[in-house]
């Protein structure tokens, strides 16, 4: 067996494994048994305006705050 045959044999083994794992992953994803995405919880809604103002960012200017409050 010469070097060319050995290189081809090793490359075929590696390619077979890579392609097989890719096909298996695609089939798992298509059947819905792939990795589950974590469920996202909706952000809590702030009911009163005083609590909403307490959560404003420090970079917010008085003009931006007035515009935000006027939009309500």
Secondary structure, 3 states (H helix, E strand, C coil): CCHHHHHHHHHHHHHHHHHHHHHHHHHHHHCCCCCCCCCCCCCCCCCCHHHHHHCCCCCCCHHHHHHHHHCC
